[in-house]
């Protein structure tokens, strides 16, 4: 450890003193004493983890009074009850960055002749992890009042800023007078000038040379004269304490160096060379750039895709399913399709929220249409794009934010009685305006005083009235009837919708053992159930186009031409979706609802595997198991001719009868 220090505990002081009483009045003599004090001891550390030991914390002054008077040796020892340590941390520029009035993080041995301080721990405990710092330590002894706070407060400052009037708030006059008189007697009884310092905190120390008690005011005052003018930042009402310096200040220079970056990352496992690549390999796709994947015309299908990506299905909900009940129980247990997805929230509010979103979409569409009426070269400028693009973004963000029920209302065919009415039977569907007669009739009203009483709102209102889990039923009636509380009611409905999503997940977890192929376990949970059974699953469409995989919509090839097969057109590498009548240009499908997304086909196969898992495991390795597996994938079991060898049975005819499958 390298030190640059000046370990001077004995200081020669020169002064012309006649008597102790003259000390408090001769400013020039006092200044000579103050100016010849020992310098600050400086210690430089190259290894900040080392411990600094301040040996002999005993301050010795030797006052040379001249050849006619005998030299006087003064000794002050640290360790009394009123003694304390004050630290100040500065940067290399000398700027104060931290102060601690009552520092206790040090050790004092029983003989009280060593103070042990760990500079590195001192800085680390206070949040300084790297860099260079200067630590200043002051050893003080409280005077007048033994308190860790600053008991004195400046009441008045003279024009020369060398005389101040101070009071002590919260201290009675009797206690104040007694403490001041005792301190004055201590000074006067000393055979030498007993120094005292005004400690304003943050390392601001002002030596005092005289003081007097003033009892003429209602609140008794202490008048103090200082050696130097007060700093400019010391003003009226500034607080301080009176202390005695036990030792010269100690300055420690510490270099913590550069703190190493903490690695909070998760360590990755090494490569697994034991993977059976024959089973877990995948077919790589051809090289595609970012534009090849996402660059296509913005259409209704594009917004549909964004909604699917923003809100991936965790469970598949049948938004239009109504459970069957007997006619005798319908009055007591009337089923609604809302019970599939509304549990805690309010279905009326959810319908009205969707209407509000449609209103905003119609407004943005009208603004876009008006903007597109502009013709000429201006339409290709950045100014035109800055006008139209924010409007399109607003519309797109609303559609992206649709929840599952709103997605069902917006993107499902209008032939479904539970979706918003559409003006065309094919994709992209055109929704009737909220002001159209079709939309007003479908939506209806829950209030019997309105002409459009009925519709979905009435059905939703009846369900909400019978739903015992509706959070609105926990709100007192006097709050619901006061329109000033609508914000609170809306907040409760929002919370109910939030917990509805969680409820749907929990509900489907209870159906994982339901073997019904249509209403059993959710397709979104089948993969995890198969993994729990130890059955590996594969996605045969993992390299399919994103549009085909999520939406099931075909794409048109504008580069190499389209392959026409009957009334269907098959193409690829497209930047545009088919937005034409269903059945003319679409993917080949047997569904009346349009083409099935390849992702749904994969999940449907997984669901078949899950339902047939006991049979598949039981017949594993046999012909029956092989044909059952083929059936799960939709492959006719007769497409393969299975021959079995082995066993003691003698066959006179062919090895196996052939089943003939005829396609209708």
Beta strands, then each sheet from edge to edge (+ up, - down):
strand 1: 10-14
strand 2: 41-45
strand 3: 51-55
strand 4: 58-64
strand 5: 72-77
strand 6: 83-90
strand 7: 96-103
strand 8: 107-108
strand 9: 114-118
strand 10: 132-142
strand 11: 152-157
strand 12: 163-167
strand 13: 196-199
strand 14: 205-214
strand 15: 221-226
strand 16: 239-245
strand 17: 250-255
strand 18: 563-565
strand 19: 568-570
sheet 1: 1+ 4+ 5-
sheet 2: 2+ 17+ 10- 6+ 7-
sheet 3: 2+ 17+ 10- 16+ 11- 12+ 15- 14+ 13-
sheet 4: 3+ 9- 8+
sheet 5: 18+ 19-
end
